[in-house]
Amino acid sequence: MPNSTVEVIAELAATHDGQYRQGVEAIREVACFGGANAVKFQWTSSAEAMARSRQLMPQNYALLQFPLEYLGGWADVARAYGLDFMCTVYLPEDILLVAPLVKAFKVASLEACWKDFLDAHLVYGKPLYISTGATNWFELEELLEYRYTYPQVRLLQCTSIYPANSDEVDLEAIRFHHLDGYSDHTRCLIAGACAVMAGATIVEVHARGFDTQATNPDYAHSFDPVELGAYIRNVRQAEMLKGDERKTIHPREVPLRAHRGGQPS
């Protein structure tokens, strides 16, 4: 198999149920079953402050507030398994706390148009992935201009519905708007592969460990480790099927050229 160029991010979100050891086990399961390039968590230093920012109730984000030391431990575990570590935060003051731990930052769709927040990430010189769910045409154009100004920015097609139906994901937007990738909220095993065929070089997909409680808010739109493995194999297969943009004669075709019709005998 050729070298893989599509980056697959396993988004573990809050599927650890607030338990450190469960997060460790989820990383191990992603590494053993999935074949992802990176794992990503979400964190806030204050569920109340995050809720005020988003004008929602604090209980929506209770599982995202846990000791920062958990993230540091998970980052070490991820690196031990050869996985990059990423994290999404929601408050400007939290960026500097996670910056030393991450290979790249990820900004969620609801913060995608908060320019000061985006700028605060760029200070650290690390790649910045931004989901574009719930953005209109004008807002997306501004984000495309932002990416042009800051080459470390990566824009992901996203539909902010959990889980999203297949007729709500709009994968052709990747090709049409020249987006970098896709943040998947479906439960469709071929969605990431289809995104690759539409031009995605980054696929973020929600995953969970075997021990995640069914009552967890991320459970319904997350793949278990076995499903994640199948999902990523589809992504890798799509990479091979897509090939490159040029029509080529493959080595195994060459002998057949001597037998084409209409040639002089």
C-alpha positions in Angstrom: 0.0 0.0 0.0 1.3 3.5 -0.9 2.2 5.9 1.9 -1.0 7.3 3.4 -1.4 11.1 3.0 -4.9 11.5 4.5 -4.7 12.4 8.2 -7.3 10.6 10.3 -8.1 12.1 13.7 -10.1 10.0 16.2 -12.2 12.5 18.1 -12.7 11.0 21.6 -14.4 14.1 22.9 -15.9 13.3 26.3 -16.3 9.6 25.8 -14.0 9.0 28.8 -17.0 9.6 31.1 -14.8 11.8 33.2 -12.5 8.9 34.1 -8.7 9.1 33.5 -8.1 5.4 33.1 -11.0 5.1 30.7 -9.4 7.8 28.5 -6.1 5.9 28.6 -7.9 2.7 27.5 -9.7 4.5 24.7 -6.4 5.7 23.3 -5.0 2.2 23.5 -8.0 0.8 21.7 -7.8 3.5 18.9 -4.1 2.6 18.4 -4.8 -1.2 18.3 -8.0 -1.3 16.3 -8.2 2.0 14.4 -5.0 3.0 12.6 -5.7 6.7 13.1 -2.9 9.3 12.9 -4.1 11.4 15.9 -6.5 11.4 18.9 -8.3 14.4 20.1 -10.1 15.4 23.3 -12.1 18.4 24.4 -11.5 20.4 27.6 -12.6 23.4 29.5 -11.4 24.9 32.7 -14.9 26.1 33.5 -18.1 24.5 32.3 -20.0 27.5 33.6 -17.9 30.0 31.7 -18.1 27.9 28.6 -21.9 27.7 29.0 -22.1 31.5 29.3 -20.1 31.9 26.2 -22.4 29.6 24.2 -25.6 30.7 26.1 -26.4 27.2 27.1 -26.7 25.3 30.4 -23.5 24.3 32.3 -24.6 20.6 32.6 -24.2 20.4 28.8 -20.4 20.6 29.4 -19.8 19.0 32.7 -17.8 16.1 31.2 -15.4 18.6 29.6 -14.2 20.0 32.9 -11.7 17.7 34.5 -8.1 18.1 35.9 -5.7 19.4 33.3 -3.3 16.7 34.4 -5.6 14.2 32.6 -4.7 15.8 29.3 -1.0 15.7 30.0 -1.2 12.0 30.8 -3.3 11.2 27.8 -0.9 13.2 25.6 2.0 11.0 26.9 0.0 7.8 26.2 -0.9 8.9 22.7 2.7 9.7 21.9 3.8 6.3 23.3 1.4 4.7 20.7 2.7 6.9 17.9 -0.4 9.1 17.8 -0.4 12.8 17.6 -2.4 14.6 20.4 -4.9 17.3 19.8 -7.4 19.2 21.9 -10.3 21.6 21.4 -10.9 24.3 24.0 -13.6 26.9 24.2 -12.2 29.7 26.4 -9.3 32.0 25.4 -7.6 31.5 28.7 -7.5 27.8 28.1 -5.4 28.0 24.9 -2.1 28.6 26.7 -2.8 25.7 29.1 -3.1 23.1 26.4 -0.6 24.6 23.9 2.4 22.7 25.4 0.5 19.4 25.1 -0.8 19.4 21.5 0.7 18.9 18.1 -2.2 20.9 16.6 -5.2 22.8 17.8 -8.8 22.2 16.7 -11.6 24.8 16.9 -15.2 23.7 17.0 -17.8 25.1 14.6 -19.5 27.3 17.1 -16.3 29.2 17.7 -15.2 29.3 14.0 -16.2 32.9 13.5 -14.7 34.2 16.7 -11.7 35.9 15.1 -9.9 37.0 18.4 -10.2 33.4 19.6 -8.7 32.0 16.4 -5.9 34.6 16.5 -5.0 33.5 20.0 -4.3 30.0 18.7 -2.0 31.2 16.0 0.5 32.8 18.5 1.9 29.3 19.1 2.7 28.6 15.4 1.0 25.2 15.4 -1.5 24.0 12.8 -5.1 25.1 13.5 -8.0 23.0 12.3 -11.4 24.7 12.1 -14.7 23.0 11.6 -17.2 25.0 9.5 -20.5 23.7 10.7 -23.5 26.1 10.8 -21.6 28.8 8.8 -23.3 30.6 6.0 -21.7 31.4 2.6 -20.4 34.8 3.7 -18.9 33.5 6.9 -17.2 30.6 5.0 -15.7 33.1 2.5 -14.2 35.0 5.4 -12.7 31.8 6.8 -11.3 31.0 3.3 -9.6 34.4 3.3 -8.3 33.8 6.8 -6.7 30.5 5.6 -5.1 32.4 2.7 -3.6 34.8 5.2 -2.5 32.1 7.7 -1.3 28.9 5.9 -1.3 26.9 9.1 -5.1 27.0 9.1 -7.0 24.0 7.8 -10.8 24.2 7.1 -13.1 21.2 7.6 -16.5 20.7 6.1 -18.8 19.9 8.9 -22.5 19.6 9.7 -23.3 20.5 13.4 -25.9 17.8 13.9 -25.3 14.8 16.2 -25.6 12.4 14.5 -26.0 13.9 11.1 -28.0 12.1 8.4 -26.3 11.3 5.0 -28.4 13.9 3.2 -27.1 16.6 5.6 -23.3 16.3 5.1 -22.8 18.1 1.7 -19.4 16.5 0.9 -19.2 18.1 -2.5 -18.6 21.4 -0.6 -15.1 20.1 0.0 -14.3 20.1 -3.7 -16.4 23.3 -4.5 -14.8 25.5 -1.8 -11.4 23.8 -1.8 -11.7 22.8 1.8 -9.0 20.8 3.5 -11.0 18.1 5.1 -14.1 16.8 6.7 -15.3 16.5 10.4 -17.7 13.6 10.4 -20.8 13.4 12.7 -22.5 10.6 10.9 -22.7 6.9 11.7 -21.9 6.0 8.1 -18.9 3.8 7.6 -18.1 5.1 4.1 -18.5 8.8 4.9 -14.8 9.4 5.4 -13.9 7.4 2.2 -16.4 9.5 0.2 -14.9 12.7 1.7 -11.5 11.6 0.4 -12.9 11.1 -3.0 -14.3 14.7 -2.8 -10.8 16.0 -2.0 -10.4 15.7 1.8 -6.8 15.3 3.1 -8.0 15.4 6.7 -10.8 13.3 8.2 -11.9 13.7 11.8 -14.3 11.1 13.1 -15.9 10.6 16.5 -14.8 7.5 18.3 -15.3 5.9 21.7 -13.8 3.2 23.8 -15.6 -0.1 24.5 -16.3 1.1 28.1 -18.1 4.4 27.2 -21.5 4.5 28.9 -24.5 4.5 26.6 -25.8 7.6 28.4 -22.7 9.6 27.4 -23.7 12.5 25.1 -21.1 11.5 22.5 -22.1 7.8 22.4 -24.7 7.9 19.7 -22.5 9.5 17.0 -19.2 7.8 17.9 -17.8 4.5 16.5 -16.5 1.8 18.8 -12.9 0.7 18.2 -13.9 -2.2 15.8 -16.2 0.1 13.8 -13.5 2.8 13.7 -11.0 0.3 12.3 -13.5 -0.5 9.5 -14.1 3.2 8.9 -10.4 3.9 8.6 -9.8 1.0 6.3 -12.4 2.5 4.0 -10.5 5.8 4.1 -7.3 4.1 3.2 -8.9 2.1 0.4 -10.4 5.4 -1.0 -6.8 6.9 -1.0 -5.7 4.0 -3.3 -8.7 4.2 -5.5 -8.4 7.9 -6.0 -4.8 7.9 -7.2 -3.7 11.2 -8.6 -5.1 13.6 -11.1 -3.2 12.3 -14.1 -4.4 9.6 -16.5 -1.5 7.1 -16.5 -0.6 3.8 -18.1 0.1 1.4 -15.2 3.0 -1.0 -15.5 0.6 -4.0 -15.6 -1.2 -2.5 -18.6 2.0 -2.1 -20.7 2.0 -5.6 -22.2 -1.6 -5.2 -23.4 -0.6 -2.3 -25.6 0.9 -4.7 -28.1 -2.6 -6.2 -28.6 -4.7 -3.1 -29.3 -7.1 -3.4 -32.2 -6.4 -1.5 -35.5 -2.6 -1.8 -35.3 -0.6 -2.8 -38.4 -0.1 -6.5 -38.6 
